[in-house]
Amino acid sequence: MFSLTRRAALAFTLTAPLALAACGESAPAPQPIPFTGAAVVGDGNGRYTLAWMAPEGTTVGVYAGTDPTDIGRDKEVGMGGPNGHIVAALPPGRWYFEFAPSDGGALVMGERSPHIAGAPNLRDAGGYRADDGRWVKMGRLYRSDRLDTLTDEDFAELGSLGLKLICDFRSDGERAAGADRVPEGTEHMIADVTGDAEGGLGALLGDIDAAAAYLRETPGEQIMIEANRSFVTAPSARAAYKATFERLADPAALPALFHCSAGKDHTGWGAAVLLTLLGVPEDLVMHDYMLSNRFLAQKNGTMLAAFPSELAQAMMPLVGVKEEYLQAAFDEVQNTYGSFDAYIKDGLGLTDQTIAALKENFLTPETAP
């Protein structure tokens, strides 16, 4: 068995696609969840490495199931002490794991990525521990890149997530160039973040010569910083995020997914706002944002290889994420609204009722002791 400090646990998440845990109750009355860290790493072939942290004296049984809301206790995959580490081998499928402690509520977690090849940045937005000890539930919200290029096999995998809602943050032009593939019975909602704004990465790629000239005058980092600031202040962005969060406040809309073209910018800010609203610490919010670099590495490498080397180098800041991009958005929140709470209520216009519903839908119900 091995012990994970918080810093070590965060470093562990940076080295592989994983989930830090989410919802689940193992008793009629919800109990405080004692886990302070947990992780699941899969190899894509049915082999999972699981680790957790719990108070001294705790015994933990681990069970596997395919429904994150009802794992059941018929498939035990291992057990251990307060700081545990096990390896489980399971048949193909989307598996979740219930960590059942000898004292306190159970914790349900799963691998972060469902391994959909055509949407490599599609991943679970849950599995993070909030400041008050509650956990963001897994299997309730996914964040993703484009869904228009999915193969039939990819589309079947998407359907297996049981989505009730897909929210599309892309512009009119992006949607016209590639309409989402939407599973039968799933609501498709348009929430155009950019609205009537012109330009963007898509426009740059339409004319290589123009893109090269533009990027010589305007560094990619500056483009991305300004874009992230606009996510906070632009009327179209505020309306899109408001509408999205209001729909996510309805439990009938879950599980849900929101996405843009790369799943890192419009989607990155949307996920950062929701996680912050739920009380997830800043370092974990930033960690979730930066994971896009890992999930998009192969896709971006292939795309950049098709451009002249000078242009590819200039475009690198546009196709990835940097901490300063997301920080620019949070700084704009402070500059414009004075606080994150003011942004949520005055900028997005979310009511106390909507905020409470979001916390009810996405957080486990009890705080840690």
Residue frames relative to the residue before (quaternion, step in Angstrom):
aa qw qx qy qz dx dy dz
M 1.0000 0.0000 0.0000 0.0000 0.00 0.00 0.00
F 0.1086 -0.8019 0.5808 0.0886 3.55 -1.07 0.58
S 0.3986 -0.7164 0.5317 0.2126 3.53 -1.19 0.62
L 0.1869 -0.7765 0.5938 0.0970 3.55 -1.03 0.85
T 0.2683 -0.6998 0.6347 0.1884 3.55 -0.82 0.94
R 0.6650 -0.4880 0.3437 0.4489 3.60 -1.18 0.25
R 0.6554 0.4988 -0.3286 0.4623 3.60 0.95 -0.81
A 0.6631 0.4953 -0.3141 0.4651 3.57 0.96 -0.80
A 0.6323 0.5308 -0.3383 0.4516 3.57 1.02 -0.77
L 0.6526 0.4989 -0.3195 0.4724 3.57 0.98 -0.80
A 0.6394 0.5128 -0.3335 0.4658 3.59 0.98 -0.78
F 0.6087 0.5592 -0.3442 0.4453 3.56 1.07 -0.75
T 0.6706 0.4917 -0.3050 0.4643 3.58 0.96 -0.82
L 0.6381 0.5445 -0.3365 0.4278 3.58 1.07 -0.58
T 0.6943 0.5020 -0.2813 0.4322 3.58 1.15 -0.47
A 0.8118 0.0748 -0.0484 0.5771 3.61 1.20 -0.14
P 0.5626 -0.5595 0.4659 0.3916 3.60 -1.21 0.42
L 0.2190 0.7779 -0.5618 0.1771 3.57 -0.72 1.07
A 0.3206 -0.7095 0.5759 0.2492 3.51 -1.31 -0.08
L 0.3727 -0.7480 0.5064 0.2125 3.54 -0.96 0.80
A 0.7213 -0.4880 0.2079 0.4453 3.58 1.26 0.20
A 0.0159 0.8026 -0.5961 0.0131 3.48 -1.22 0.33
C 0.9022 -0.2445 0.0606 0.3502 3.37 -1.60 0.02
G 0.3722 0.7308 -0.5437 0.1785 3.47 -1.36 -0.04
E 0.0704 -0.7748 0.6272 0.0363 3.58 -0.97 0.85
S 0.2175 -0.8035 0.5427 0.1121 3.59 -0.89 0.91
A 0.7179 0.3482 -0.2399 0.5530 3.61 1.25 0.17
P 0.6701 -0.5118 0.3408 0.4158 3.61 -1.16 0.49
A 0.7480 0.2529 -0.1677 0.5902 3.59 1.00 -0.79
P 0.4829 -0.6785 0.4584 0.3103 3.62 -0.75 0.98
Q 0.1647 -0.7807 0.5982 0.0747 3.54 -1.03 0.83
P 0.6149 -0.5278 0.4129 0.4158 3.61 -1.15 0.42
I 0.3619 -0.7190 0.5549 0.2100 3.57 -1.01 0.88
P 0.3040 -0.8171 0.4619 0.1629 3.62 -0.46 1.12
F 0.5350 0.6605 -0.4099 0.3310 3.62 1.17 -0.34
T 0.2014 -0.7798 0.5828 0.1079 3.55 -1.00 0.86
G 0.7913 0.0431 -0.0539 0.6075 3.58 1.27 -0.05
A 0.1205 0.7730 -0.6176 0.0801 3.55 -1.14 0.63
A 0.0090 -0.8077 0.5894 -0.0134 3.56 -1.15 0.53
V 0.0921 -0.7526 0.6490 0.0623 3.53 -1.23 0.67
V 0.0143 -0.7786 0.6273 -0.0137 3.56 -0.85 0.99
G 0.1030 -0.7969 0.5937 0.0436 3.57 -0.77 1.04
D 0.4016 -0.7194 0.5122 0.2426 3.55 -1.16 0.55
G 0.5672 -0.6140 0.3748 0.4011 3.59 1.29 0.09
N 0.7271 0.3859 -0.2224 0.5225 3.58 1.31 -0.08
G 0.7084 -0.4938 0.2576 0.4336 3.56 1.14 0.60
R 0.6134 0.5104 -0.3622 0.4817 3.60 1.23 0.19
Y 0.0602 -0.8209 0.5670 -0.0310 3.57 -0.69 1.13
T 0.1904 -0.7365 0.6388 0.1153 3.52 -1.10 0.82
L 0.0925 -0.8146 0.5724 -0.0139 3.56 -0.69 1.15
A 0.0270 0.7886 -0.6134 0.0332 3.57 -1.02 0.80
W 0.0008 0.8089 -0.5875 0.0241 3.57 -1.12 0.59
M 0.2109 -0.7301 0.6329 0.1478 3.52 -1.42 0.29
A 0.0798 0.7747 -0.6206 0.0916 3.56 -0.94 0.96
P 0.6790 -0.4930 0.3327 0.4304 3.63 -1.21 0.27
E 0.6400 -0.5231 0.4019 0.3939 3.55 -1.23 0.54
G 0.7729 0.3340 -0.2657 0.4695 3.55 -1.08 0.78
T 0.5589 0.6122 -0.3889 0.4019 3.60 1.25 -0.11
T 0.1740 -0.7309 0.6494 0.1175 3.53 -1.14 0.78
V 0.1366 -0.8173 0.5592 0.0244 3.55 -0.84 1.00
G 0.1475 -0.7495 0.6403 0.0800 3.53 -0.94 1.01
V 0.1929 -0.7953 0.5687 0.0824 3.59 -0.96 0.86
Y 0.0733 -0.8039 0.5899 -0.0215 3.55 -0.82 1.12
A 0.2791 -0.7643 0.5631 0.1441 3.57 -1.13 0.71
G 0.1313 0.7718 -0.6159 0.0884 3.53 -1.19 0.70
T 0.4890 -0.6867 0.4632 0.2733 3.57 -1.24 0.29
D 0.6831 0.4107 -0.2779 0.5362 3.60 1.27 -0.15
P 0.3491 -0.7768 0.4755 0.2204 3.64 -0.38 1.14
T 0.6638 0.4902 -0.3152 0.4688 3.60 1.19 -0.35
D 0.7925 0.1172 -0.0613 0.5954 3.60 1.24 -0.25
I 0.1241 -0.8358 0.5331 0.0438 3.57 0.25 1.28
G 0.2511 -0.7592 0.5532 0.2334 3.56 0.87 -0.97
R 0.3746 -0.7383 0.5242 0.1997 3.57 -1.27 0.29
D 0.4484 0.7197 -0.4361 0.3012 3.60 1.17 0.44
K 0.7518 0.2961 -0.1965 0.5554 3.63 1.23 -0.20
E 0.0411 -0.8028 0.5943 -0.0237 3.55 0.04 1.32
V 0.1739 -0.8142 0.5491 0.0730 3.57 -0.85 0.99
G 0.7987 -0.1990 0.1085 0.5574 3.59 1.23 -0.05
M 0.1309 -0.7665 0.6183 0.1145 3.53 -1.33 0.00
G 0.0404 0.8067 -0.5881 0.0412 3.53 -1.26 0.35
G 0.6572 -0.5204 0.3886 0.3824 3.51 -1.34 -0.16
P 0.8178 -0.3012 0.1739 0.4584 3.59 -1.23 -0.37
N 0.7538 0.1922 -0.1355 0.6136 3.57 1.15 -0.57
G 0.0473 0.8738 -0.4735 0.1001 3.52 0.06 1.36
H 0.0594 -0.7640 0.6424 0.0102 3.50 -1.33 0.47
I 0.1329 0.7832 -0.5968 0.1134 3.58 -0.63 1.13
V 0.2722 -0.7180 0.6116 0.1908 3.53 -1.35 0.29
A 0.0812 -0.8011 0.5929 0.0100 3.57 -0.89 1.00
A 0.1744 -0.7572 0.6216 0.0997 3.57 -1.09 0.78
L 0.0128 0.8191 -0.5672 0.0855 3.57 -0.68 1.17
P 0.6105 -0.5428 0.4158 0.3997 3.60 -1.22 0.38
P 0.6762 -0.4739 0.3495 0.4427 3.62 -1.22 0.29
G 0.4624 0.6602 -0.5043 0.3099 3.57 -1.10 0.71
R 0.5336 -0.5878 0.4975 0.3496 3.52 -1.38 0.06
W 0.0467 -0.8429 0.5351 -0.0323 3.56 -0.16 1.32
Y 0.1382 -0.7378 0.6546 0.0899 3.52 -1.26 0.69
F 0.2529 -0.7768 0.5665 0.1085 3.53 -1.20 0.60
E 0.2197 -0.7596 0.6006 0.1185 3.54 -0.94 0.96
F 0.1974 -0.7531 0.6217 0.0864 3.53 -0.81 1.13
A 0.0705 -0.8340 0.5468 -0.0205 3.57 -0.25 1.30
P 0.1954 -0.8139 0.5370 0.1052 3.63 -0.36 1.20
S 0.5975 -0.5678 0.4282 0.3706 3.55 -1.23 0.42
D 0.7823 0.1151 -0.0775 0.6072 3.59 1.20 -0.42
G 0.7573 0.3306 -0.2645 0.4973 3.59 -0.61 1.14
G 0.6788 -0.5135 0.3635 0.3787 3.51 -1.37 0.07
A 0.5199 -0.6435 0.4748 0.3003 3.53 -1.22 0.57
L 0.2749 -0.7420 0.5954 0.1391 3.50 -1.29 0.54
V 0.1645 -0.7907 0.5849 0.0757 3.58 -0.84 1.00
M 0.0619 0.7982 -0.5929 0.0866 3.54 -0.86 0.98
G 0.0856 -0.7866 0.6087 0.0587 3.53 -1.27 0.32
E 0.6557 -0.4607 0.3908 0.4528 3.52 -1.28 0.07
R 0.5339 -0.6695 0.4071 0.3178 3.58 -0.89 0.88
S 0.7828 0.3116 -0.1662 0.5124 3.62 0.83 -0.90
P 0.3289 -0.7327 0.5546 0.2178 3.61 -0.99 0.78
H 0.4354 -0.7388 0.4281 0.2854 3.60 1.31 0.19
I 0.2750 0.7248 -0.5696 0.2730 3.56 0.69 1.14
A 0.3996 -0.7848 0.4162 0.2264 3.56 -0.21 1.32
G 0.7126 0.4697 -0.2683 0.4468 3.60 0.91 -0.85
A 0.7435 0.2281 -0.1691 0.6054 3.59 1.29 -0.15
P 0.0876 -0.8681 0.4856 0.0538 3.60 0.54 1.15
N 0.7002 0.4421 -0.2771 0.4873 3.60 1.16 -0.47
L 0.4181 0.6665 -0.4951 0.3687 3.58 1.22 0.42
R 0.2047 0.7873 -0.5475 0.1962 3.57 -0.59 1.14
D 0.5980 -0.5656 0.4381 0.3613 3.52 -1.26 0.48
A 0.3326 -0.7603 0.5281 0.1803 3.58 -0.90 0.94
G 0.6171 0.5664 -0.3414 0.4265 3.59 1.26 -0.12
G 0.5710 0.6511 -0.4097 0.2868 3.50 -1.30 -0.39
Y 0.5939 0.5505 -0.3774 0.4492 3.60 1.20 0.38
R 0.4102 -0.7094 0.5238 0.2329 3.56 -1.10 0.76
A 0.3500 -0.7452 0.5364 0.1855 3.57 -0.81 1.05
D 0.6944 -0.4959 0.3320 0.4021 3.55 -1.28 0.35
D 0.7089 0.4566 -0.2714 0.4640 3.61 1.07 -0.65
G 0.6442 -0.5566 0.3150 0.4193 3.60 1.25 0.19
R 0.5628 0.5689 -0.4069 0.4405 3.58 1.22 -0.13
W 0.3519 -0.7312 0.5523 0.1910 3.55 -1.29 0.35
V 0.4469 -0.6453 0.5428 0.2987 3.56 -1.15 0.64
K 0.4528 -0.7312 0.4459 0.2478 3.56 -0.60 1.16
M 0.3427 -0.7157 0.5712 0.2100 3.52 -1.17 0.67
G 0.7662 0.3640 -0.2702 0.4554 3.53 -1.27 0.46
R 0.6141 0.5585 -0.3431 0.4397 3.61 1.27 0.24
L 0.8042 0.0435 -0.0010 0.5928 3.60 1.10 -0.68
Y 0.1085 -0.7760 0.6203 0.0357 3.52 -1.01 0.96
R 0.2032 -0.7349 0.6333 0.1325 3.54 -1.24 0.57
S 0.0040 -0.8507 0.5203 -0.0752 3.58 -0.87 0.87
D 0.4532 -0.5910 0.5781 0.3334 3.46 -1.46 0.10
R 0.8172 -0.3037 0.1679 0.4601 3.60 -1.31 -0.15
L 0.2778 -0.7750 0.5552 0.1184 3.54 -1.18 0.74
D 0.5222 0.6733 -0.3963 0.3419 3.59 1.25 0.09
T 0.7119 0.4451 -0.2559 0.4791 3.62 1.18 -0.34
L 0.3519 0.7631 -0.4804 0.2512 3.58 1.21 0.34
T 0.4020 -0.6636 0.5700 0.2705 3.55 -1.08 0.73
D 0.6811 -0.4575 0.3529 0.4498 3.58 -1.27 0.12
E 0.6373 0.5141 -0.3295 0.4701 3.58 1.04 -0.73
D 0.6292 0.5238 -0.3242 0.4740 3.58 1.00 -0.83
F 0.6655 0.5271 -0.2980 0.4364 3.54 0.92 -0.99
A 0.6251 0.5230 -0.3314 0.4753 3.57 1.07 -0.72
E 0.6432 0.5117 -0.3168 0.4733 3.59 1.02 -0.80
L 0.6232 0.5271 -0.3334 0.4718 3.58 1.03 -0.77
G 0.6577 0.5238 -0.3042 0.4478 3.56 0.96 -0.88
S 0.6336 0.5600 -0.3311 0.4188 3.57 1.09 -0.68
L 0.5717 0.5949 -0.3830 0.4153 3.60 1.24 -0.26
G 0.3876 -0.7642 0.4497 0.2523 3.60 1.23 -0.21
L 0.2086 0.8312 -0.4961 0.1397 3.58 1.14 0.60
K 0.2662 -0.7421 0.5956 0.1542 3.54 -1.10 0.83
L 0.8007 0.1334 -0.0307 0.5832 3.59 1.18 -0.61
I 0.0470 -0.7319 0.6779 0.0512 3.54 -1.16 0.78
C 0.1312 -0.7901 0.5978 0.0354 3.56 -0.76 1.10
D 0.1986 -0.8086 0.5516 0.0489 3.56 -0.63 1.22
F 0.2288 -0.8064 0.5374 0.0927 3.58 -0.50 1.23
R 0.5101 0.6995 -0.4018 0.2984 3.61 1.23 -0.22
S 0.5824 -0.5901 0.4462 0.3371 3.54 -1.34 0.39
D 0.7024 -0.4317 0.3481 0.4462 3.55 -1.33 0.14
G 0.6760 0.5098 -0.2950 0.4428 3.57 0.90 -0.94
E 0.6535 0.5071 -0.3123 0.4672 3.57 0.98 -0.83
R 0.6764 0.4814 -0.3033 0.4676 3.57 0.92 -0.83
A 0.6298 0.5304 -0.3368 0.4568 3.58 1.06 -0.70
A 0.6700 0.5021 -0.2938 0.4612 3.58 1.08 -0.73
G 0.8090 -0.0546 0.0482 0.5832 3.58 1.17 -0.46
A 0.2091 -0.8068 0.5432 0.1011 3.57 -0.19 1.28
D 0.5796 -0.5970 0.4374 0.3412 3.58 -1.08 0.75
R 0.3139 -0.6562 0.6417 0.2430 3.51 -1.29 0.54
V 0.0779 -0.8322 0.5481 -0.0303 3.54 -0.47 1.26
P 0.4454 -0.6952 0.4886 0.2819 3.63 -0.73 0.98
E 0.5951 -0.5723 0.4276 0.3680 3.55 -1.14 0.65
G 0.7975 0.2786 -0.2230 0.4865 3.56 -0.94 0.92
T 0.6075 0.5355 -0.3539 0.4679 3.58 1.29 0.01
E 0.4053 -0.6996 0.5354 0.2442 3.58 -0.86 0.97
H 0.1696 -0.7719 0.6051 0.0962 3.57 -0.99 0.85
M 0.0811 -0.8205 0.5652 -0.0279 3.56 -0.54 1.24
I 0.2564 -0.7481 0.5935 0.1496 3.58 -0.94 0.93
A 0.0698 0.7667 -0.6327 0.0832 3.57 -0.84 1.05
D 0.1094 -0.8502 0.5146 0.0185 3.56 0.45 1.32
V 0.2966 -0.7931 0.5107 0.1491 3.58 -0.38 1.26
T 0.7445 0.4237 -0.2363 0.4587 3.60 0.90 -0.88
G 0.2550 -0.8032 0.5089 0.1753 3.61 1.14 -0.42
D 0.8224 -0.2061 0.1786 0.4993 3.56 -0.81 -1.04
A 0.4080 0.7270 -0.4742 0.2831 3.61 1.23 0.02
E 0.3159 -0.7541 0.5493 0.1724 3.55 -1.00 0.84
G 0.6879 0.4936 -0.3475 0.4030 3.55 -1.31 0.18
G 0.3854 0.7142 -0.5377 0.2285 3.54 -1.18 -0.61
L 0.7292 -0.4423 0.3017 0.4262 3.53 -1.34 0.20
G 0.6376 0.5460 -0.3349 0.4280 3.59 0.94 -0.84
A 0.6593 0.5007 -0.3075 0.4690 3.58 0.97 -0.83
L 0.6378 0.5342 -0.3301 0.4459 3.58 1.01 -0.79
L 0.6892 0.4941 -0.2885 0.4446 3.57 0.93 -0.85
G 0.5712 0.6219 -0.3790 0.3785 3.58 1.20 -0.35
D 0.7805 0.1334 -0.0648 0.6073 3.60 1.17 -0.47
I 0.3254 -0.7974 0.4740 0.1834 3.56 -0.12 1.32
D 0.6583 0.5098 -0.3199 0.4522 3.59 0.93 -0.86
A 0.6606 0.4954 -0.3025 0.4760 3.57 0.95 -0.89
A 0.6326 0.5376 -0.3290 0.4501 3.57 1.03 -0.81
A 0.6578 0.5127 -0.3115 0.4554 3.57 0.91 -0.91
A 0.6625 0.5017 -0.3039 0.4658 3.58 0.95 -0.90
Y 0.6634 0.5145 -0.3043 0.4500 3.57 0.93 -0.91
L 0.7060 0.4705 -0.2707 0.4549 3.57 0.89 -0.92
R 0.5734 0.5534 -0.3884 0.4627 3.58 1.20 -0.30
E 0.7089 0.4424 -0.2462 0.4910 3.57 1.13 -0.68
T 0.7953 0.1894 -0.0687 0.5718 3.56 1.06 -0.77
P 0.3597 -0.7551 0.5002 0.2243 3.62 -0.34 1.16
G 0.5962 -0.6028 0.4048 0.3423 3.55 -1.08 0.78
E 0.6136 0.5586 -0.3533 0.4320 3.58 1.01 -0.73
Q 0.6647 0.4991 -0.3092 0.4620 3.57 0.98 -0.84
I 0.6020 0.5530 -0.3514 0.4564 3.58 1.05 -0.74
M 0.7081 0.4682 -0.2667 0.4563 3.57 0.85 -0.97
I 0.6250 0.5293 -0.3414 0.4612 3.58 1.03 -0.70
E 0.6699 0.4850 -0.3011 0.4747 3.58 0.93 -0.88
A 0.6228 0.5419 -0.3393 0.4510 3.57 1.03 -0.77
N 0.6811 0.4853 -0.2975 0.4605 3.59 0.90 -0.88
R 0.6058 0.5287 -0.3619 0.4718 3.58 1.08 -0.57
S 0.6608 0.5233 -0.3108 0.4392 3.56 1.01 -0.81
F 0.5594 0.6004 -0.3936 0.4143 3.60 1.15 -0.49
V 0.6762 0.4932 -0.2742 0.4737 3.56 1.19 -0.61
T 0.8170 0.3264 -0.1280 0.4578 3.57 0.88 -0.94
A 0.5857 0.6050 -0.3897 0.3729 3.62 1.03 -0.63
P 0.5306 -0.6497 0.4359 0.3262 3.62 -0.87 0.89
S 0.6462 0.5209 -0.3329 0.4475 3.60 0.97 -0.79
A 0.6534 0.5101 -0.3115 0.4645 3.59 1.01 -0.81
R 0.6643 0.4980 -0.3166 0.4587 3.58 0.87 -0.89
A 0.6574 0.5031 -0.3142 0.4647 3.59 0.98 -0.79
A 0.6609 0.5176 -0.3122 0.4448 3.59 0.97 -0.87
Y 0.6958 0.4552 -0.2885 0.4747 3.59 0.84 -0.90
K 0.6013 0.5542 -0.3561 0.4522 3.60 1.02 -0.70
A 0.6840 0.4864 -0.2867 0.4620 3.57 0.82 -1.02
T 0.6462 0.5300 -0.3181 0.4477 3.57 0.99 -0.83
F 0.7056 0.4585 -0.2815 0.4612 3.57 0.77 -0.97
E 0.6142 0.5328 -0.3563 0.4604 3.58 1.06 -0.60
R 0.6504 0.4835 -0.3251 0.4873 3.61 1.02 -0.68
L 0.6652 0.5065 -0.3104 0.4523 3.59 0.98 -0.79
A 0.5762 0.5841 -0.3733 0.4330 3.57 1.24 -0.31
D 0.6260 0.5087 -0.3294 0.4908 3.58 1.29 -0.27
P 0.3893 -0.7472 0.4779 0.2484 3.64 -0.46 1.09
A 0.5915 0.5830 -0.3674 0.4186 3.60 1.17 -0.47
A 0.6416 0.5275 -0.3189 0.4565 3.61 1.27 -0.32
L 0.6497 0.5334 -0.2981 0.4522 3.59 1.28 -0.07
P 0.4848 -0.1486 -0.8612 0.0352 1.54 -2.12 1.39
A 0.1633 -0.7889 0.5897 0.0558 3.55 -1.12 0.75
L 0.1644 -0.7544 0.6263 0.1081 3.52 -1.37 0.27
F 0.0271 -0.7658 0.6380 0.0762 3.59 -1.05 0.69
H 0.0065 -0.8264 0.5592 -0.0658 3.53 -1.05 0.76
C 0.1603 -0.7145 0.6624 0.1585 3.51 -1.43 0.18
S 0.7760 -0.3389 0.2128 0.4875 3.63 -1.10 -0.44
A 0.7976 0.2289 -0.1187 0.5453 3.59 0.89 -0.91
G 0.4146 -0.7310 0.4555 0.2938 3.59 1.22 -0.28
K 0.6461 0.5570 -0.3039 0.4242 3.58 1.20 0.38
D 0.7447 0.4072 -0.2151 0.4831 3.60 1.07 -0.68
H 0.7460 0.3073 -0.1881 0.5601 3.61 0.34 -1.19
T 0.6769 0.4790 -0.2764 0.4858 3.55 0.98 -0.91
G 0.6312 0.5560 -0.3321 0.4268 3.57 1.00 -0.80
W 0.6788 0.4636 -0.2951 0.4871 3.57 0.96 -0.84
G 0.6243 0.5422 -0.3465 0.4429 3.59 0.97 -0.77
A 0.6758 0.4787 -0.2940 0.4772 3.58 0.93 -0.88
A 0.6463 0.5265 -0.3226 0.4485 3.59 0.98 -0.82
V 0.6399 0.5169 -0.3254 0.4662 3.58 1.00 -0.79
L 0.6894 0.4795 -0.2988 0.4533 3.57 0.80 -0.96
L 0.6663 0.4957 -0.3172 0.4579 3.61 0.85 -0.87
T 0.6482 0.5038 -0.3228 0.4710 3.58 0.99 -0.77
L 0.6233 0.5338 -0.3298 0.4666 3.58 0.99 -0.81
L 0.6963 0.4716 -0.2647 0.4719 3.59 1.05 -0.77
G 0.5742 -0.6368 0.3568 0.3707 3.59 1.26 -0.05
V 0.3739 0.7138 -0.5083 0.3039 3.60 1.19 0.39
P 0.5203 -0.6660 0.4288 0.3192 3.65 -0.84 0.89
E 0.6716 -0.5391 0.3434 0.3748 3.55 -1.20 0.64
D 0.6710 0.5155 -0.3257 0.4218 3.59 0.88 -0.86
L 0.6707 0.4773 -0.3000 0.4820 3.59 1.07 -0.68
V 0.5900 0.5419 -0.3626 0.4761 3.59 1.11 -0.61
M 0.6713 0.4788 -0.2964 0.4820 3.56 0.93 -0.88
H 0.6126 0.5501 -0.3448 0.4508 3.58 1.02 -0.76
D 0.6564 0.5035 -0.3158 0.4647 3.59 0.88 -0.90
Y 0.6383 0.5291 -0.3165 0.4609 3.58 0.99 -0.83
M 0.7211 0.4671 -0.2565 0.4428 3.59 0.82 -0.99
L 0.5088 0.6542 -0.4236 0.3657 3.62 1.18 -0.30
S 0.5245 0.6402 -0.4216 0.3706 3.60 1.14 -0.43
N 0.6034 0.5635 -0.3658 0.4296 3.60 1.02 -0.68
R 0.6731 0.4868 -0.2992 0.4695 3.58 0.97 -0.81
F 0.7205 0.4569 -0.2682 0.4474 3.59 0.78 -0.98
L 0.7375 0.4105 -0.2258 0.4864 3.60 1.11 -0.62
A 0.3771 0.7756 -0.4608 0.2096 3.59 1.25 -0.12
Q 0.7100 0.4499 -0.2782 0.4647 3.59 0.73 -0.97
K 0.6522 0.5217 -0.3083 0.4554 3.58 0.92 -0.91
N 0.6853 0.4759 -0.2843 0.4722 3.58 0.90 -0.91
G 0.6311 0.5424 -0.3382 0.4394 3.56 0.99 -0.77
T 0.6517 0.5085 -0.3046 0.4732 3.57 1.00 -0.83
M 0.6661 0.5073 -0.3061 0.4531 3.57 0.94 -0.89
L 0.6964 0.4823 -0.2867 0.4475 3.59 0.81 -0.95
A 0.5981 0.5869 -0.3576 0.4123 3.57 1.11 -0.61
A 0.6423 0.5401 -0.3190 0.4405 3.58 1.22 -0.45
F 0.6714 0.4855 -0.2918 0.4780 3.60 1.26 -0.20
P 0.6231 -0.4981 0.4242 0.4286 3.58 -1.21 0.33
S 0.6333 -0.6033 0.3284 0.3566 3.57 -0.97 0.87
E 0.6517 0.5195 -0.3256 0.4465 3.59 0.96 -0.85
L 0.6748 0.4775 -0.2919 0.4811 3.56 0.96 -0.87
A 0.6264 0.5395 -0.3416 0.4471 3.59 0.97 -0.80
Q 0.6456 0.5166 -0.3178 0.4640 3.58 0.98 -0.83
A 0.6747 0.4939 -0.2909 0.4651 3.58 0.97 -0.86
M 0.6906 0.4951 -0.2750 0.4498 3.56 1.13 -0.65
M 0.4698 0.7161 -0.4339 0.2796 3.59 1.16 -0.41
P 0.6683 0.4908 -0.3358 0.4468 3.65 0.87 -0.73
L 0.6430 0.5453 -0.3185 0.4333 3.58 1.19 -0.50
V 0.7452 0.4254 -0.2303 0.4589 3.58 1.00 -0.74
G 0.7092 0.3810 -0.2587 0.5338 3.58 1.27 -0.10
V 0.4120 -0.6666 0.5435 0.3010 3.55 -1.30 -0.28
K 0.1067 -0.7534 0.6449 0.0722 3.52 -1.28 0.55
E 0.6355 -0.5550 0.3714 0.3876 3.54 -1.14 0.62
E 0.6524 0.5379 -0.3348 0.4158 3.58 0.98 -0.76
Y 0.5634 0.5845 -0.4007 0.4248 3.61 1.15 -0.40
L 0.7109 0.4303 -0.2608 0.4913 3.57 0.76 -1.03
Q 0.6234 0.5431 -0.3472 0.4425 3.58 1.01 -0.75
A 0.5996 0.5652 -0.3614 0.4363 3.59 1.08 -0.69
A 0.6488 0.5062 -0.3188 0.4703 3.59 1.02 -0.76
F 0.6682 0.4797 -0.3109 0.4762 3.59 0.91 -0.84
D 0.6191 0.5264 -0.3449 0.4698 3.61 1.06 -0.68
E 0.6437 0.5182 -0.3214 0.4625 3.58 1.03 -0.77
V 0.5793 0.5628 -0.3665 0.4619 3.57 1.12 -0.63
Q 0.6860 0.4711 -0.2860 0.4751 3.58 0.88 -0.93
N 0.6787 0.5091 -0.2995 0.4364 3.59 0.88 -0.91
T 0.7520 0.4123 -0.2121 0.4685 3.57 0.93 -0.90
Y 0.8253 0.2463 -0.0914 0.4998 3.57 0.88 -0.95
G 0.5045 -0.6845 0.4070 0.3336 3.58 1.21 -0.30
S 0.7915 -0.0681 0.0533 0.6050 3.59 1.17 -0.52
F 0.6194 -0.5415 0.4092 0.3946 3.53 -1.24 0.37
D 0.6268 0.5409 -0.3416 0.4448 3.60 0.96 -0.79
A 0.6549 0.5032 -0.3144 0.4680 3.58 0.99 -0.81
Y 0.6132 0.5369 -0.3462 0.4646 3.59 1.05 -0.71
I 0.6603 0.5155 -0.3088 0.4504 3.58 0.90 -0.94
K 0.7656 0.3862 -0.2044 0.4722 3.58 0.84 -0.96
D 0.7684 0.3493 -0.1946 0.4998 3.59 0.88 -0.90
G 0.7001 0.4615 -0.2749 0.4705 3.59 0.97 -0.83
L 0.7810 0.2915 -0.1502 0.5315 3.56 0.88 -0.96
G 0.3704 -0.7657 0.4640 0.2475 3.57 1.19 -0.33
L 0.3480 0.7356 -0.5137 0.2719 3.59 1.08 0.62
T 0.3824 -0.7326 0.5211 0.2133 3.56 -0.90 0.94
D 0.6565 -0.4826 0.3895 0.4295 3.56 -1.29 0.27
Q 0.6249 0.5504 -0.3338 0.4418 3.58 1.05 -0.75
T 0.6638 0.4922 -0.3018 0.4755 3.59 0.96 -0.86
I 0.6434 0.5207 -0.3222 0.4595 3.59 0.94 -0.87
A 0.6570 0.5056 -0.3063 0.4678 3.58 0.95 -0.89
A 0.6530 0.5163 -0.3135 0.4569 3.58 1.01 -0.81
L 0.6266 0.5275 -0.3370 0.4642 3.59 1.02 -0.75
K 0.6643 0.4884 -0.3054 0.4763 3.58 0.94 -0.82
E 0.6280 0.5328 -0.3272 0.4634 3.57 1.05 -0.75
N 0.7063 0.4843 -0.2608 0.4456 3.57 0.93 -0.92
F 0.8233 0.3164 -0.1168 0.4565 3.57 0.90 -0.92
L 0.7082 0.4131 -0.2751 0.5020 3.62 1.18 -0.20
T 0.5170 -0.5827 0.5124 0.3614 3.55 -1.16 0.60
P 0.5843 -0.6983 0.3085 0.2753 3.57 -0.97 0.88
E 0.7792 0.3302 -0.1832 0.5002 3.59 1.08 -0.38
T 0.4354 -0.6698 0.5321 0.2803 3.56 -1.12 0.64
A 0.5818 -0.5726 0.4474 0.3653 3.55 -1.26 0.42
P 0.5905 -0.5792 0.4135 0.3806 3.62 -1.13 0.52
